[in-house]
Amino acid sequence: MNREELKLRLNELNIPEFWYSLDGEVIPNRTILQKGGGKKGYWVVYGIDERGNKSDVREFYCENEACEFFYQMMKKGKEREERIRNISLHIPIPREEKRIFFVSEIGEINVQKK
């Protein structure tokens, strides 16, 4: 797989474009796929935070391996996001308690749960 194929596959999964950069452009809060320095065929995948710090740096000797790794990482991130989004669907909603208010002849209020 190359970067063009990777881009198509990420689009098929509806991965938001603001999650990543495939052209090596270093943008904060994204995962970057970048062709490495002076070594031929050398690729790097890493995360970058809002201050420009790199994290989870992975090095690969060919574009195919880097793209496969990148794809799997984005796919897992998407699955994790969907699981988190669906958690609220499984939380039971508490039933409302019904209350009956009685006012006595002398003005006292009594509450009875139903």
ChimeraX attribute file (.defattr): number of C-alpha atoms within 10 A of each C-alpha:
attribute: neighborCount
match mode: 1-to-1
recipient: residues
	/A:1	15
	/A:2	13
	/A:3	18
	/A:4	10
	/A:5	12
	/A:6	17
	/A:7	17
	/A:8	11
	/A:9	15
	/A:10	18
	/A:11	12
	/A:12	9
	/A:13	13
	/A:14	11
	/A:15	17
	/A:16	11
	/A:17	12
	/A:18	11
	/A:19	15
	/A:20	24
	/A:21	19
	/A:22	19
	/A:23	11
	/A:24	15
	/A:25	12
	/A:26	18
	/A:27	18
	/A:28	19
	/A:29	17
	/A:30	18
	/A:31	26
	/A:32	24
	/A:33	24
	/A:34	21
	/A:35	22
	/A:36	16
	/A:37	10
	/A:38	7
	/A:39	9
	/A:40	10
	/A:41	12
	/A:42	16
	/A:43	21
	/A:44	21
	/A:45	25
	/A:46	18
	/A:47	22
	/A:48	20
	/A:49	13
	/A:50	10
	/A:51	9
	/A:52	12
	/A:53	11
	/A:54	17
	/A:55	12
	/A:56	10
	/A:57	12
	/A:58	14
	/A:59	16
	/A:60	17
	/A:61	15
	/A:62	16
	/A:63	19
	/A:64	16
	/A:65	15
	/A:66	23
	/A:67	24
	/A:68	14
	/A:69	15
	/A:70	23
	/A:71	19
	/A:72	12
	/A:73	12
	/A:74	18
	/A:75	17
	/A:76	11
	/A:77	14
	/A:78	16
	/A:79	12
	/A:80	12
	/A:81	11
	/A:82	11
	/A:83	11
	/A:84	11
	/A:85	10
	/A:86	11
	/A:87	9
	/A:88	10
	/A:89	9
	/A:90	7
	/A:91	8
	/A:92	7
	/A:93	8
	/A:94	6
	/A:95	6
	/A:96	6
	/A:97	8
	/A:98	8
	/A:99	11
	/A:100	10
	/A:101	10
	/A:102	12
	/A:103	10
	/A:104	9
	/A:105	7
	/A:106	6
	/A:107	8
	/A:108	8
	/A:109	11
	/A:110	11
	/A:111	10
	/A:112	10
	/A:113	8
	/A:114	7
